[in-house]
């Protein structure tokens, strides 16, 4: 049976609405490619020092997106994040924690507060980069806190994704999860291949400026 003009019009309207909704939900920036040069960036840290990716040529670099008010971030800082940072430090890895929360949004802090958080959590990043405009975050298509990246000594992006395999804010799930980021970081430090180079990040949405 042929659909009536009214029904056909209704289907068309619904289809258009779905397309528009999908477009609105899609990210406005493209993800960087594994195996390609990592996006260049320059940002100021919590102490007012400027950092550029090019400054760390010859070193493995970790980027960690963070938001201290996010329960997923709290989970990892209560358990394994400081230990991972110390492991990276001992291996000569540059660990840059990045805060892309915009002013007025959850997780936004100034340099002084960022340093207080580092001390109170016994954290050990090389530096905490302040990215209130979201420039660095959008260049890397950082979506969640945490969202982890590993860049090799040649400046090539080797890992992008979750810290582990269980999307949960429960502390007890850390031991059950596959340590995806840790495994990737260790492989890159040793000059080896990363078996799972892209994984699903989980956590709170990065609170970009709207």
C-alpha positions as CSV (number, residue, x, y, z in Angstrom):
1,X,0.0,0.0,0.0
2,X,1.2,3.4,-0.9
3,X,1.9,5.7,2.1
4,X,-0.3,8.8,2.4
5,X,1.3,12.2,1.8
6,X,0.8,13.0,5.5
7,X,2.7,9.9,6.6
8,X,5.4,10.4,4.1
9,X,5.9,13.9,5.3
10,X,6.0,12.8,9.0
11,X,8.7,10.2,8.2
12,X,10.7,12.8,6.4
13,X,10.4,15.2,9.4
14,X,11.5,12.5,11.8
15,X,14.4,11.5,9.6
16,X,15.6,15.1,9.3
17,X,15.3,15.6,13.1
18,X,17.4,12.5,13.7
19,X,20.1,13.7,11.3
20,X,20.2,17.1,13.0
21,X,20.4,15.5,16.4
22,X,23.2,13.3,15.3
23,X,25.1,16.3,13.8
24,X,24.7,18.2,17.1
25,X,26.0,15.3,19.1
26,X,29.0,14.7,16.9
27,X,32.3,16.2,18.0
28,X,33.3,19.5,16.4
29,X,37.0,18.4,16.1
30,X,38.7,15.4,14.7
31,X,40.6,12.8,16.7
32,X,44.4,12.7,16.2
33,X,45.6,9.6,14.4
34,X,47.6,6.8,16.0
35,X,50.9,6.4,14.3
36,X,51.0,10.0,13.1
37,X,52.7,13.0,14.7
38,X,50.9,14.2,17.8
39,X,49.2,17.6,17.6
40,X,51.6,20.4,18.5
41,X,50.6,22.5,21.5
42,X,51.8,25.2,23.8
43,X,50.3,25.8,27.2
44,X,51.1,27.4,30.6
45,X,51.4,25.3,33.7
46,X,50.2,25.9,37.2
47,X,53.4,27.8,38.1
48,X,53.2,30.0,35.0
49,X,55.8,28.1,33.0
50,X,55.2,27.6,29.3
51,X,55.3,24.1,27.8
52,X,55.4,23.0,24.2
53,X,55.4,19.5,22.9
54,X,58.4,20.2,20.8
55,X,60.3,20.9,24.1
56,X,60.2,17.2,24.9
57,X,61.5,15.8,21.6
58,X,63.5,12.7,22.5
59,X,61.3,11.8,25.5
60,X,58.1,9.8,25.9
61,X,55.2,12.1,26.9
62,X,52.0,11.2,28.7
63,X,49.0,13.5,28.5
64,X,46.3,12.9,31.2
65,X,43.1,14.9,31.1
66,X,41.8,15.5,34.6
67,X,39.1,17.1,36.7
68,X,39.4,16.8,40.4
69,X,35.7,16.9,41.1
70,X,35.0,14.0,38.7
71,X,34.3,10.7,40.6
72,X,36.2,8.7,38.1
73,X,39.3,10.9,38.6
74,X,38.8,10.7,42.4
75,X,38.8,6.9,42.1
76,X,42.1,6.7,40.3
77,X,43.8,9.4,42.4
78,X,42.8,7.5,45.6
79,X,44.4,4.4,44.1
80,X,46.7,4.0,41.1
81,X,47.2,7.4,39.4
82,X,50.0,8.6,41.7
83,X,51.8,5.3,41.4
84,X,51.5,5.5,37.6
85,X,52.9,9.0,37.7
86,X,55.9,7.9,39.8
87,X,56.5,4.9,37.5
88,X,56.6,7.3,34.6
89,X,58.9,9.7,36.4
90,X,61.3,6.8,37.2
91,X,61.3,5.8,33.5
92,X,62.1,9.3,32.4
93,X,58.6,9.9,31.0
94,X,57.2,13.5,30.9
95,X,53.7,13.4,32.4
96,X,51.5,16.4,31.7
97,X,48.2,16.6,33.5
98,X,45.8,18.8,31.5
99,X,42.9,20.7,32.9
100,X,40.5,21.8,30.1
101,X,37.6,22.8,32.4
102,X,36.4,26.3,31.4
103,X,35.9,29.1,34.0
104,X,32.6,28.5,35.9
105,X,32.6,24.8,35.0
106,X,33.3,21.8,37.2
107,X,37.0,21.1,37.7
108,X,38.2,24.6,36.7
109,X,41.1,25.7,39.0
110,X,43.8,28.3,39.1
111,X,47.5,27.5,39.4
112,X,47.5,27.7,43.2
113,X,44.6,25.3,43.6
114,X,46.2,22.9,41.0
115,X,49.4,22.8,43.1
116,X,47.4,22.2,46.3
117,X,45.6,19.3,44.6
118,X,48.9,17.8,43.5
119,X,50.3,18.0,47.0
120,X,47.2,16.7,48.8
121,X,46.9,13.7,46.4
122,X,50.6,12.8,46.6
123,X,50.6,13.2,42.8
124,X,53.8,13.4,40.7
125,X,53.1,14.9,37.3
126,X,55.9,16.7,35.5
127,X,53.5,19.6,35.3
128,X,49.8,20.5,35.4
129,X,48.8,22.4,32.2
130,X,45.9,24.9,32.5
131,X,43.8,24.8,29.3
132,X,40.7,26.9,30.2
133,X,39.9,27.7,26.5
134,X,40.1,24.0,25.6
135,X,42.7,24.6,22.9
136,X,44.8,21.6,23.8
137,X,41.9,19.4,24.7
138,X,40.2,20.0,21.3
139,X,43.4,19.4,19.4
140,X,43.5,15.9,21.0
141,X,39.8,15.3,20.9
142,X,40.0,14.7,24.7
143,X,36.5,13.7,25.7
144,X,36.6,12.4,29.3
145,X,38.4,12.7,32.6
146,X,40.5,10.8,32.6
147,X,41.5,10.4,29.0
148,X,45.0,9.1,28.4
149,X,47.6,9.6,25.6
150,X,51.1,8.3,25.1
151,X,53.5,10.0,22.6
152,X,56.8,8.4,21.8
153,X,60.2,10.0,21.7
154,X,59.8,10.9,18.0
155,X,56.6,12.8,18.7
156,X,54.3,10.1,17.3
157,X,51.0,9.4,19.0
158,X,51.1,5.7,20.1
159,X,48.1,5.4,22.5
160,X,44.8,7.2,23.0
161,X,42.0,6.0,25.3
162,X,41.0,4.7,28.7
163,X,43.1,4.3,31.7
164,X,41.8,0.7,32.0
165,X,39.0,-1.6,30.8
166,X,36.3,-1.2,33.3
167,X,34.2,1.9,33.1
168,X,33.4,2.3,36.7
169,X,33.9,4.8,39.6
170,X,34.3,1.9,42.1
171,X,37.8,1.5,43.6
172,X,37.4,-2.3,43.8
173,X,37.2,-2.5,40.0
174,X,40.7,-1.3,39.4
175,X,42.2,-4.7,40.3
176,X,39.8,-6.5,38.0
177,X,40.4,-4.3,35.0
178,X,43.0,-4.7,32.3
179,X,45.5,-1.8,32.8
180,X,45.3,-0.6,29.2
181,X,47.2,2.7,29.6
182,X,49.9,1.2,31.8
183,X,50.5,-1.5,29.3
184,X,50.8,1.0,26.5
185,X,53.1,3.3,28.4
186,X,55.4,0.5,29.3
187,X,55.5,-0.8,25.7
188,X,56.4,2.7,24.3
189,X,59.1,3.2,26.9
190,X,60.7,-0.1,25.8
191,X,60.3,0.9,22.1
192,X,57.8,-1.9,21.4
193,X,54.5,-2.0,19.7
194,X,51.2,-1.1,21.5
195,X,48.8,-4.0,21.1
196,X,45.7,-1.9,21.8
197,X,46.6,1.5,20.6
198,X,43.0,2.9,20.7
199,X,40.6,2.1,23.5
200,X,37.4,3.6,24.8
201,X,37.9,6.3,27.4
202,X,35.5,6.7,30.2
203,X,34.8,9.2,32.9
204,X,33.1,12.6,33.1
205,X,32.8,14.7,30.0
206,X,35.5,17.3,29.6
207,X,33.9,20.6,30.7
208,X,34.8,22.7,27.7
209,X,33.7,26.3,27.3
210,X,30.3,26.3,25.6
